Amino acid sequence: MAETGFWVLDEWSFIFDGLAAAFFIPLHVIQRAGPRAGNTGVMRSAEATLSSNQTGNRSKMRQVLIIYQHLACMTGRFTSRGLTLLLQVIAWLCLILFLVFYSANKWSEEPRYAIFSALIAGVSYMIAVYGNANFLWPRFFAARKTGLYVLFSVLFVGALVVLRMITENILLMPLHHAFYDWNISHFSLSVITVSVAYLFGAFLRMGISYVNLSREQEELKRRQVSAELALLKQQVQPHFLFNTLNNIYSLAHAKSDNATVAIDKLAAIMRYFTEDALHDRVSLQAEVNVIRDYILLEQLRMLHPVSIGMEITTEDRQVPPMLLMPFIENLFKHGVDKLRDDNHASISLILRNDRLIYSVQNKLHGEIQPGAGVGLSNLEKRLYLLYKAGYRFQASAINDFFHATLEIPV
């Protein structure tokens, strides 16, 4: 009788470890790696889970991890749902194989009984897990029908235990008559293991719900950021257009021949707004060309053009549209005294170590008015949404000069 009790506890421990490997590693991998993660992300997440398992049987879980490693080569292009399903199929196969090897080690003289035992146990665990995860939990517990959930859980587990005992009694009775007869040891093993599997079904459902909720929140956040970026980008264009139309109006009012040149440049800039600026990334040199056209528009209407020193890189990278324009708008709106002929400014745009460093400096004329520089304020909001902490933006007045510097990765 003591030997039978030891057998029950030993198998129960083994089943618990196997179910842990079957569900917690796949869920953790899916959550950490994401729907489009590469093989490296999958394996690092799985290895982290394995290293954190202090109480389980590491050798058994490592066998699962080795299979996942081979599996990762095939799942790079799977959707998150397909990857989840495939990982669970592989995990169940691993668990059943473990049970077969375990039973074959005990009953080496009758290998067919090892297969029968593993299949009966594996199928009963699958029914318990998915019956709870896919049927009882979402229909009763998630719907706040706790009483019905408890009632049907007891009936479901009880029916599954009886069905398993009947099947084992028919197929395995010749092997171990004392254990697979209708006795307390057989009943205890069935109740404990099926209940544990049923409990894992609840964990599986909670884990999947948590992962789905996290992804929905990330998607909602991504859409919110995209909407805010689109709104800020739309605010840039009317702001720029208002300033440019003012310039052309001044030229037309003065009957200047430069009005036609200004209209031509404005048409080129508006073409950029309606075509290139609609994309998430544009050519850096396209941005530079827009800046040059805008500077020309501003210079055309001034009695004393601004003396501007420019250091512009000729390399080309992809950058978000309309990031460079606010500095130039701010220069001509707040850094130029149209009645003076000593307006000076410098523009620097260089690439260094895969980072774009953009700075504009102009002479201050009077005090900076509160609320000035709306374009710079919107720019900083866009930078935060695009790069979080990955950018550097600074605007300050030092020794009668206004300095604005932007540094972003490219």
Rosetta blueprint (number, residue, H / E / L):
1 M L
2 A H
3 E H
4 T H
5 G H
6 F H
7 W H
8 V H
9 L H
10 D H
11 E H
12 W H
13 S H
14 F H
15 I H
16 F H
17 D H
18 G H
19 L H
20 A H
21 A H
22 A H
23 F H
24 F H
25 I H
26 P H
27 L H
28 H H
29 V H
30 I H
31 Q H
32 R H
33 A H
34 G L
35 P L
36 R L
37 A L
38 G L
39 N H
40 T H
41 G H
42 V H
43 M H
44 R H
45 S H
46 A H
47 E H
48 A H
49 T H
50 L H
51 S H
52 S H
53 N L
54 Q L
55 T L
56 G L
57 N L
58 R H
59 S H
60 K H
61 M H
62 R H
63 Q H
64 V H
65 L H
66 I H
67 I H
68 Y H
69 Q H
70 H H
71 L H
72 A H
73 C L
74 M L
75 T L
76 G L
77 R L
78 F L
79 T L
80 S H
81 R H
82 G H
83 L H
84 T H
85 L H
86 L H
87 L H
88 Q H
89 V H
90 I H
91 A H
92 W H
93 L H
94 C H
95 L H
96 I H
97 L H
98 F H
99 L H
100 V H
101 F H
102 Y H
103 S H
104 A H
105 N H
106 K H
107 W L
108 S L
109 E L
110 E L
111 P H
112 R H
113 Y H
114 A H
115 I H
116 F H
117 S H
118 A H
119 L H
120 I H
121 A H
122 G H
123 V H
124 S H
125 Y H
126 M H
127 I H
128 A H
129 V H
130 Y H
131 G H
132 N H
133 A H
134 N H
135 F H
136 L H
137 W H
138 P H
139 R H
140 F H
141 F H
142 A L
143 A L
144 R L
145 K L
146 T H
147 G H
148 L H
149 Y H
150 V H
151 L H
152 F H
153 S H
154 V H
155 L H
156 F H
157 V H
158 G H
159 A H
160 L H
161 V H
162 V H
163 L H
164 R H
165 M H
166 I H
167 T H
168 E H
169 N H
170 I H
171 L H
172 L H
173 M L
174 P L
175 L L
176 H L
177 H H
178 A H
179 F H
180 Y H
181 D L
182 W L
183 N L
184 I H
185 S H
186 H H
187 F H
188 S H
189 L H
190 S H
191 V H
192 I H
193 T H
194 V H
195 S H
196 V H
197 A H
198 Y H
199 L H
200 F H
201 G H
202 A H
203 F H
204 L H
205 R H
206 M H
207 G H
208 I H
209 S H
210 Y H
211 V H
212 N H
213 L H
214 S H
215 R H
216 E H
217 Q H
218 E H
219 E H
220 L H
221 K H
222 R H
223 R H
224 Q H
225 V H
226 S H
227 A H
228 E H
229 L H
230 A H
231 L H
232 L H
233 K H
234 Q H
235 Q H
236 V H
237 Q H
238 P H
239 H H
240 F H
241 L H
242 F H
243 N H
244 T H
245 L H
246 N H
247 N H
248 I H
249 Y H
250 S H
251 L H
252 A H
253 H H
254 A L
255 K L
256 S L
257 D L
258 N H
259 A H
260 T H
261 V H
262 A H
263 I H
264 D H
265 K H
266 L H
267 A H
268 A H
269 I H
270 M H
271 R H
272 Y H
273 F H
274 T H
275 E L
276 D H
277 A H
278 L H
279 H L
280 D L
281 R L
282 V E
283 S E
284 L H
285 Q H
286 A H
287 E H
288 V H
289 N H
290 V H
291 I H
292 R H
293 D H
294 Y H
295 I H
296 L H
297 L H
298 E H
299 Q H
300 L H
301 R L
302 M L
303 L L
304 H L
305 P L
306 V L
307 S E
308 I E
309 G E
310 M E
311 E E
312 I E
313 T L
314 T L
315 E L
316 D L
317 R L
318 Q E
319 V E
320 P L
321 P L
322 M L
323 L L
324 L L
325 M H
326 P H
327 F H
328 I H
329 E H
330 N H
331 L H
332 F H
333 K H
334 H H
335 G L
336 V L
337 D L
338 K L
339 L L
340 R L
341 D L
342 D L
343 N L
344 H E
345 A E
346 S E
347 I E
348 S E
349 L E
350 I E
351 L E
352 R E
353 N L
354 D L
355 R E
356 L E
357 I E
358 Y E
359 S E
360 V E
361 Q E
362 N E
363 K E
364 L L
365 H L
366 G L
367 E L
368 I L
369 Q L
370 P L
371 G L
372 A L
373 G L
374 V H
375 G H
376 L H
377 S H
378 N H
379 L H
380 E H
381 K H
382 R H
383 L H
384 Y H
385 L H
386 L H
387 Y H
388 K L
389 A L
390 G L
391 Y L
392 R E
393 F E
394 Q E
395 A E
396 S E
397 A E
398 I E
399 N L
400 D L
401 F E
402 F E
403 H E
404 A E
405 T E
406 L E
407 E E
408 I E
409 P E
410 V L
